[in-house]
């Protein structure tokens, strides 16, 4: 294994996909690493926090994250997680993007992932394995992407503000209070967000709220519960913010997710 690279799970000659099933306890951290294979990380249970560079994703069980080969990434498990991972030989899923992407997992795709993991290694000379591979890849390439990620600032004080906000959105603390806790002025924090994230803090906060809202809605929380959990005093304001981004109300989006169809 080269520094930061884990090659143990990459498909061996004669295999197109290798797999891994692992049960992680709460608060477990997978340190930064990369694989020589493309990777689909999916949790049948629990929520994963995945980071790559300055990007950060929350991945509930209705979604998976596509991580291209040689992409350095790290994972944290806020609670217990049942992870199921596919390692695809490069070139097997040519239509998937060259950047990390969150994908919606349909019930069929879930079962294809679980079956591939049960088999363990999909061999290129086994007709059944090839059929399973082709079907899984087709559904991965057809899966709709979900815009639920954040770019984190590098400046230590701005990063502290971002992390405190992510951890305590329900408190709805002002930027002034968050900046004071980080030992910096509001101007300093705003400047760091604009230069390192490419947007102002208010826009970044809305994206953080959206990402958490997607996680909570996917987990079955009501619109009212989600609104209060991400710092809104009025659910109507949350509904309007969500609708502008997803072109659907939170209730319609959650219902479509549960029914595995696009929101009306």
C-alpha positions in Angstrom: 0.0 0.0 0.0 1.4 3.4 -1.0 1.0 6.3 1.4 -2.7 7.2 1.5 -3.7 4.5 -1.0 -5.5 1.3 -0.1 -5.3 -1.3 -2.9 -6.4 -4.4 -0.9 -10.0 -4.2 -2.1 -9.4 -3.2 -5.8 -10.6 -5.9 -8.3 -8.1 -8.5 -9.0 -7.4 -9.7 -12.6 -10.5 -11.6 -13.9 -12.8 -9.5 -11.6 -14.8 -6.5 -12.7 -16.2 -5.6 -9.2 -15.0 -6.4 -5.7 -17.0 -5.6 -2.6 -16.8 -5.0 1.1 -19.4 -5.2 3.9 -18.5 -3.7 7.2 -20.3 -2.7 10.5 -19.0 0.5 12.0 -19.7 1.6 15.6 -20.9 5.2 16.4 -18.2 8.0 16.1 -15.9 5.8 14.0 -13.5 7.6 11.7 -12.1 6.2 8.5 -8.9 8.2 7.9 -8.1 9.9 4.6 -7.3 7.4 1.9 -7.9 6.6 -1.8 -8.4 3.5 -3.9 -7.2 2.5 -7.4 -10.7 1.5 -8.3 -13.9 3.6 -8.7 -16.0 3.3 -5.6 -19.7 3.3 -4.6 -20.2 3.7 -0.9 -23.7 2.9 0.4 -25.1 2.4 3.9 -28.0 0.1 4.4 -28.3 1.6 7.9 -27.1 4.8 9.4 -25.8 8.1 8.1 -22.3 8.7 6.8 -20.3 12.0 6.8 -18.0 11.9 3.8 -15.3 14.5 3.0 -13.1 14.9 0.0 -10.8 17.9 -0.1 -13.0 20.9 1.0 -16.2 19.1 0.1 -18.5 17.5 2.7 -21.6 15.3 2.2 -24.2 13.7 4.5 -25.3 10.4 3.1 -28.5 8.7 4.5 -29.5 5.2 3.5 -31.6 6.4 0.5 -28.4 7.6 -1.2 -25.0 6.5 -2.1 -21.8 8.4 -3.0 -19.8 7.8 -6.1 -16.1 8.3 -5.6 -13.8 8.1 -8.6 -10.5 6.2 -8.4 -7.6 7.9 -6.7 -9.9 10.5 -4.9 -8.6 11.1 -1.4 -11.5 10.9 1.0 -12.4 10.3 4.7 -15.6 9.1 6.4 -17.1 9.6 9.8 -20.0 7.7 11.3 -22.1 9.8 13.6 -24.0 6.7 14.6 -23.8 3.0 13.9 -23.4 2.3 10.1 -23.9 -0.8 8.0 -21.7 0.0 5.0 -21.8 -1.9 1.7 -19.2 -0.8 -0.8 -18.6 -1.7 -4.5 -15.1 -1.3 -6.0 -15.4 -1.1 -9.8 -12.5 -1.6 -12.2 -11.9 1.7 -13.9 -13.8 2.0 -17.2 -16.7 -0.3 -16.0 -19.0 2.7 -15.3 -17.9 5.1 -18.0 -20.9 7.4 -17.9 -20.5 8.3 -14.2 -18.9 11.7 -13.5 -15.2 12.3 -12.8 -16.1 14.0 -9.5 -17.8 12.7 -6.3 -21.5 12.6 -6.7 -24.4 11.7 -4.5 -26.8 9.3 -6.2 -30.4 8.3 -5.3 -30.6 4.6 -4.6 -33.8 2.9 -5.8 -35.1 -0.2 -4.1 -33.8 -2.3 -7.1 -30.4 -0.7 -7.0 -30.2 -1.4 -3.3 -30.9 -5.0 -3.9 -28.3 -5.2 -6.7 -25.7 -3.7 -4.4 -26.6 -6.0 -1.5 -26.5 -9.1 -3.9 -23.1 -8.1 -5.3 -21.7 -7.7 -1.8 -23.2 -11.1 -0.9 -21.3 -12.7 -3.8 -18.1 -10.8 -2.9 -16.3 -10.8 -6.3 -18.0 -10.4 -9.7 -15.9 -12.5 -12.1 -15.6 -11.5 -15.8 -16.0 -15.1 -17.0 -19.2 -15.8 -15.0 -22.3 -15.0 -17.0 -24.5 -14.5 -14.0 -21.9 -12.2 -12.4 -21.6 -10.2 -15.7 -25.4 -9.8 -15.9 -25.5 -8.6 -12.3 -22.6 -6.2 -13.0 -24.2 -4.8 -16.2 -27.6 -4.3 -14.4 -26.0 -2.6 -11.4 -23.9 -0.3 -13.6 -26.9 0.6 -15.7 -28.9 1.7 -12.7 -25.9 3.5 -11.2 -25.4 5.5 -14.4 -29.2 6.1 -14.6 -29.5 7.2 -11.0 -30.5 10.8 -10.4 -27.9 13.0 -8.6 -28.8 15.0 -5.4 -27.2 18.4 -4.8 -26.4 17.9 -1.2 -22.8 18.9 -0.5 -20.9 21.7 1.2 -17.6 23.3 0.5 -15.7 23.9 3.7 -13.3 26.8 4.2 -9.6 26.1 5.0 -9.1 29.1 7.3 -9.1 27.5 10.8 -11.5 30.2 12.2 -13.9 30.0 9.3 -13.8 26.2 9.5 -14.6 26.4 13.2 -17.6 28.5 12.4 -18.7 26.1 9.7 -18.3 23.1 11.9 -20.2 24.7 14.8 -23.1 25.6 12.5 -23.3 22.1 11.1 -23.4 20.6 14.5 -26.0 23.0 16.0 -28.3 24.3 13.3 -31.3 24.2 15.5 -29.8 26.9 17.7 -29.7 29.3 14.7 -26.8 31.3 16.1 -26.0 34.6 14.4 -22.8 35.0 12.4 -21.7 37.5 15.0 -22.0 34.9 17.8 -20.3 32.2 15.7 -17.5 34.5 14.8 -16.9 35.5 18.4 -16.7 31.9 19.4 -14.1 31.3 16.8 -12.1 34.4 17.9 -12.6 36.3 14.7 -14.5 39.3 13.4 -17.6 38.9 11.1 -15.6 40.7 8.4 -12.8 38.1 8.6 -15.2 35.2 8.5 -17.1 36.6 5.6 -13.9 37.3 3.7 -12.7 33.7 4.3 -16.0 32.3 3.0 -16.0 34.4 -0.1 -12.3 33.7 -1.0 -12.2 30.0 -0.1 -15.8 28.8 -0.6 -16.8 31.1 -3.4 -20.0 32.4 -1.8 -21.1 34.6 1.1 -21.9 33.0 4.5 -25.7 33.4 4.2 -25.8 31.4 1.0 -23.5 28.8 2.5 -25.8 28.5 5.6 -28.8 27.9 3.3 -26.9 25.1 1.6 -26.0 23.6 5.0 -29.7 23.7 5.9 -30.7 22.0 2.7 -28.2 19.2 3.2 -29.4 18.5 6.7 -33.1 18.8 5.6 -32.5 16.1 2.9 -31.1 13.8 5.6 -34.0 14.4 8.0 -36.7 14.2 5.3 -35.2 10.9 4.0 -35.3 9.6 7.6 -39.0 10.3 7.9 -39.1 13.5 9.9 -42.1 15.8 9.3 -41.7 19.1 7.5 -42.3 21.0 10.8 -39.7 18.9 12.6 -37.1 19.5 9.9 -37.8 23.3 9.8 -37.2 23.6 13.5 -34.2 21.3 13.5 -32.4 23.5 10.9 -33.1 26.8 12.6 -36.3 28.1 11.0 -38.9 29.6 13.3 -41.6 29.3 10.6 -42.0 26.1 8.6 -43.4 28.2 5.7 -40.0 29.9 5.2 -38.3 26.5 5.1 -40.8 25.2 2.6 -40.2 28.2 0.3 -36.4 27.8 0.5 -36.6 24.1 -0.3 -39.1 24.6 -3.2 -36.8 27.2 -4.8 -33.9 24.7 -4.8 -35.7 21.4 -5.6 -38.7 22.7 -7.5 -41.0 20.8 -5.1 -42.2 21.2 -1.6 -40.4 19.1 1.1 -43.5 17.0 1.6 -43.8 16.2 -2.2 -40.1 15.6 -2.4 -40.1 13.2 0.5 -43.2 11.4 -0.8 -41.5 11.0 -4.2 -38.4 9.6 -2.5 -40.4 7.1 -0.6 -42.4 6.1 -3.7 -39.2 6.1 -5.9 -40.6 8.5 -8.5 -39.8 12.1 -9.5 -41.7 14.8 -7.5 -44.7 16.3 -9.4 
